[in-house]
């Protein structure tokens, strides 16, 4: 599905979340002898992903995206949005369970497998239902404003030009002016 450029950063986050879900699902298909080790690795990788990008992604959806939509529609009349928020809470709770199970050396398979499926379904809900609703409700100007407030969590960050370097005749190399 073609996505408005303002939502590309969030869709890119979703791609990385789906990779995590895929790695979890792949670990579940391994022979029993390797599975425990692969689930521990997948759990550590997922928790690192959550710390680096997932937590911020959820906050941006809740603090930037949904308030923009709320200016146009009552969010409590939007079943997909309500489901999205419920899934955010469920995913956060399962991440806490996963972190505790990892520290305590418990079996990670049930928690991690459920988390992977939930993450996959959550991304599909947002991409197929929530984002199209936002694209339909917001004006082009509002969509452009969203883009300025969303973070690229993967890949090269957007940078503002360095004013000192932009001035003609000045350099800022180490030790020189």
C-alpha positions as CSV (number, residue, x, y, z in Angstrom):
1,X,0.0,0.0,0.0
2,X,1.3,3.4,-0.9
3,X,1.8,5.4,2.3
4,X,1.9,9.2,2.6
5,X,5.6,10.3,2.9
6,X,4.9,11.9,6.3
7,X,4.2,8.4,7.7
8,X,7.2,6.7,6.1
9,X,9.3,6.9,9.3
10,X,6.6,5.1,11.3
11,X,6.2,2.5,8.5
12,X,9.9,2.0,8.5
13,X,9.7,1.4,12.3
14,X,7.0,-1.2,11.5
15,X,9.3,-3.0,9.1
16,X,11.9,-3.4,11.8
17,X,9.2,-4.6,14.2
18,X,8.1,-7.2,11.7
19,X,11.7,-8.4,11.4
20,X,11.7,-9.0,15.1
21,X,8.4,-10.9,14.9
22,X,9.9,-13.0,12.1
23,X,13.0,-13.8,14.1
24,X,10.9,-14.9,17.0
25,X,8.7,-17.1,14.8
26,X,11.8,-18.6,13.2
27,X,13.2,-19.5,16.6
28,X,10.0,-21.4,17.4
29,X,10.5,-23.7,14.3
30,X,14.0,-24.8,15.4
31,X,14.7,-28.2,16.9
32,X,14.1,-28.4,20.6
33,X,17.8,-28.6,21.5
34,X,18.6,-25.2,19.9
35,X,15.3,-23.5,20.6
36,X,16.2,-22.4,24.2
37,X,19.4,-20.7,23.1
38,X,17.6,-19.0,20.1
39,X,14.8,-17.8,22.3
40,X,17.2,-16.2,24.7
41,X,19.0,-14.5,21.8
42,X,15.7,-13.4,20.3
43,X,14.5,-12.1,23.7
44,X,17.7,-10.1,24.2
45,X,17.6,-8.7,20.6
46,X,13.9,-7.8,21.0
47,X,14.5,-6.0,24.3
48,X,17.4,-4.1,22.8
49,X,15.1,-3.2,19.8
50,X,12.4,-2.0,22.3
51,X,14.8,0.2,24.2
52,X,16.4,1.7,21.1
53,X,13.2,2.3,19.0
54,X,10.0,0.5,20.1
55,X,9.3,2.6,23.2
56,X,9.8,5.9,21.3
57,X,7.7,4.6,18.4
58,X,4.7,4.0,20.7
59,X,5.1,7.4,22.3
60,X,5.2,9.1,19.0
61,X,2.0,7.3,17.9
62,X,0.3,8.2,21.1
63,X,1.6,11.7,21.5
64,X,1.8,13.0,17.9
65,X,-0.2,10.8,15.6
66,X,-3.4,10.2,17.6
67,X,-3.8,13.8,18.8
68,X,-3.6,14.9,15.2
69,X,-6.4,12.5,14.3
70,X,-8.4,13.5,17.4
71,X,-8.7,17.0,16.0
72,X,-10.9,15.4,13.3
73,X,-12.7,12.5,14.9
74,X,-13.6,11.2,18.3
75,X,-11.1,8.5,19.0
76,X,-13.5,6.5,21.1
77,X,-15.6,6.0,18.0
78,X,-12.7,4.4,16.1
79,X,-12.5,0.7,16.9
80,X,-9.1,0.3,15.2
81,X,-7.6,3.1,17.3
82,X,-9.0,1.6,20.5
83,X,-7.6,-1.8,19.5
84,X,-4.3,-0.1,18.7
85,X,-4.1,1.5,22.2
86,X,-5.1,-1.8,23.9
87,X,-2.4,-3.6,22.0
88,X,0.2,-1.0,23.0
89,X,-0.7,-1.7,26.7
90,X,-0.6,-5.4,26.1
91,X,2.7,-5.3,24.3
92,X,4.3,-3.2,27.1
93,X,3.0,-5.6,29.7
94,X,4.4,-8.6,27.8
95,X,7.7,-6.9,27.4
96,X,7.9,-6.5,31.2
97,X,7.1,-10.2,31.6
98,X,9.7,-11.1,29.0
99,X,12.4,-9.0,30.7
100,X,11.7,-10.6,34.1
101,X,11.6,-14.1,32.6
102,X,15.0,-13.5,30.9
103,X,16.6,-12.3,34.2
104,X,15.2,-15.2,36.1
105,X,16.2,-17.8,33.5
106,X,12.7,-19.0,32.9
107,X,11.2,-20.5,29.8
108,X,10.9,-17.6,27.3
109,X,9.1,-19.5,24.5
110,X,5.4,-18.9,25.5
111,X,5.8,-15.2,26.3
112,X,8.1,-14.4,23.4
113,X,6.0,-16.4,20.9
114,X,2.8,-14.6,22.0
115,X,4.6,-11.2,21.9
116,X,5.9,-11.9,18.3
117,X,2.4,-12.7,17.1
118,X,0.9,-9.7,18.8
119,X,3.6,-7.5,17.4
120,X,2.9,-8.8,13.9
121,X,-0.9,-8.3,14.2
122,X,-0.4,-4.9,15.7
123,X,1.7,-3.6,12.8
124,X,-0.9,-5.0,10.3
125,X,-3.7,-3.2,12.2
126,X,-1.9,0.1,12.1
127,X,-0.7,-0.1,8.5
128,X,-4.1,-1.4,7.1
129,X,-6.6,0.5,9.3
130,X,-5.2,3.2,11.4
131,X,-2.8,4.9,9.0
132,X,-5.3,5.0,6.1
133,X,-7.8,6.6,8.5
134,X,-5.2,9.3,9.4
135,X,-4.3,9.9,5.8
136,X,-8.0,10.4,4.9
137,X,-8.8,12.7,7.9
138,X,-5.8,15.0,7.8
139,X,-5.1,17.8,5.3
140,X,-1.9,17.8,3.3
141,X,-0.6,20.6,5.5
142,X,-1.3,18.7,8.7
143,X,0.4,15.6,7.2
144,X,3.5,17.7,6.5
145,X,3.5,19.0,10.1
146,X,3.4,15.4,11.3
147,X,6.5,14.5,9.3
148,X,8.4,17.3,11.2
149,X,7.5,15.7,14.5
150,X,8.2,12.1,13.8
151,X,11.6,10.5,14.3
152,X,13.5,8.3,12.0
153,X,14.6,5.6,14.4
154,X,16.5,3.5,11.9
155,X,19.0,4.7,9.4
156,X,20.5,8.1,9.0
157,X,18.9,10.8,11.1
158,X,17.6,13.9,9.5
159,X,20.0,16.8,10.3
160,X,19.6,20.5,10.4
161,X,22.4,22.3,8.5
162,X,25.3,23.5,10.7
163,X,25.0,27.3,10.5
164,X,28.7,27.8,11.1
165,X,29.7,25.5,8.3
166,X,27.1,27.1,6.0
167,X,28.6,30.5,6.4
168,X,30.9,31.4,3.5
169,X,34.6,31.4,4.2
170,X,34.4,29.7,7.6
171,X,35.4,26.1,8.4
172,X,35.1,24.2,11.6
173,X,37.7,21.4,11.3
174,X,39.5,20.2,14.4
175,X,41.8,22.9,15.6
176,X,41.1,25.4,12.8
177,X,38.7,28.2,12.3
